[in-house]
Amino acid sequence: MVASTLPIGILVSGRGSNMEAIAAAIEAGEVPARIQAVISDRPEARALELARERGLKAFCLAPGEYPSRQAYDLALATALKKEGVELVALAGFMRLLGREFLEQFPGAVINIHPALLPAFPGLNAQRQALEYGVKVSGCTVHFVDAGMDTGPIIAQAVVPVRNDDTPETLAARILAEEHRLYPRVIKWLAEGRVELRGRRVIVRS
């Protein structure tokens, strides 16, 4: 890796498929970034094992070991800063990050959500979409703020909803788009092509 690559940290809680997609794109030379650390809030997260198999630094910071949410957020931010991280990518990280964390990485925390925000934030987005009866769904990469999936939208990918879809089949097709979209957004950020103007995000060509 050259010195100009963007140092990123990835926060995970589960299987780690988006983490793997990002790592694979970096390894293929498609994204000018390097993964400094993969951190989970759950010691059993499959993502940690997958990260270690790729030779990445990966470890758990368990919330139960800290006296408060604020203390945990500060410890998480401190750990990422220690690794030299400049961009934080949430990849299935199942905790809301508070202001104590976000203030340490202003404008440098992103997340991917399996719905076309602002529709269907939070958990079970695919089920929410099907129950509402939408004709298209998809995924969104957005900046993280203190709300639940409320930060400014960077990019979205659309997935048609089929008449016979279940939450599982829809989720699988959305996940395939997530794996394409998330590395692409990190590439834009690494290349300095993303500009935030209020709630509007401009991606320069």
CORMOCOR-V120624 format. One record per residue. N is the residue number from 0. RES is the residue in one small letter. SS is DSSP state (H for helix, E for strand, - for the rest). Layout:
n;res;ss
N;RES;SS
N;RES;SS
This chain:
n;res;ss
0;m;-
1;v;-
2;a;-
3;s;-
4;t;-
5;l;E
6;p;E
7;i;E
8;g;E
9;i;E
10;l;E
11;v;E
12;s;-
13;g;-
14;r;-
15;g;-
16;s;H
17;n;H
18;m;H
19;e;H
20;a;H
21;i;H
22;a;H
23;a;H
24;a;H
25;i;H
26;e;H
27;a;-
28;g;-
29;e;-
30;v;-
31;p;-
32;a;E
33;r;E
34;i;E
35;q;E
36;a;E
37;v;E
38;i;E
39;s;E
40;d;-
41;r;-
42;p;-
43;e;-
44;a;-
45;r;H
46;a;H
47;l;H
48;e;H
49;l;H
50;a;H
51;r;H
52;e;H
53;r;-
54;g;-
55;l;-
56;k;-
57;a;E
58;f;E
59;c;E
60;l;-
61;a;-
62;p;H
63;g;H
64;e;H
65;y;-
66;p;-
67;s;-
68;r;H
69;q;H
70;a;H
71;y;H
72;d;H
73;l;H
74;a;H
75;l;H
76;a;H
77;t;H
78;a;H
79;l;H
80;k;H
81;k;H
82;e;-
83;g;-
84;v;-
85;e;-
86;l;E
87;v;E
88;a;E
89;l;E
90;a;E
91;g;-
92;f;-
93;m;-
94;r;-
95;l;-
96;l;-
97;g;-
98;r;H
99;e;H
100;f;H
101;l;H
102;e;-
103;q;-
104;f;-
105;p;-
106;g;-
107;a;-
108;v;E
109;i;E
110;n;E
111;i;E
112;h;E
113;p;-
114;a;-
115;l;-
116;l;-
117;p;-
118;a;-
119;f;-
120;p;-
121;g;-
122;l;-
123;n;-
124;a;H
125;q;H
126;r;H
127;q;H
128;a;H
129;l;H
130;e;H
131;y;H
132;g;-
133;v;-
134;k;-
135;v;E
136;s;E
137;g;E
138;c;E
139;t;E
140;v;E
141;h;E
142;f;E
143;v;-
144;d;-
145;a;-
146;g;-
147;m;-
148;d;-
149;t;-
150;g;-
151;p;-
152;i;E
153;i;E
154;a;E
155;q;E
156;a;E
157;v;E
158;v;E
159;p;E
160;v;-
161;r;-
162;n;-
163;d;-
164;d;-
165;t;-
166;p;H
167;e;H
168;t;H
169;l;H
170;a;H
171;a;H
172;r;H
173;i;H
174;l;H
175;a;H
176;e;H
177;e;H
178;h;H
179;r;H
180;l;H
181;y;H
182;p;H
183;r;H
184;v;H
185;i;H
186;k;H
187;w;H
188;l;H
189;a;H
190;e;-
191;g;-
192;r;-
193;v;E
194;e;E
195;l;E
196;r;E
197;g;-
198;r;-
199;r;E
200;v;E
201;i;E
202;v;E
203;r;-
204;s;-
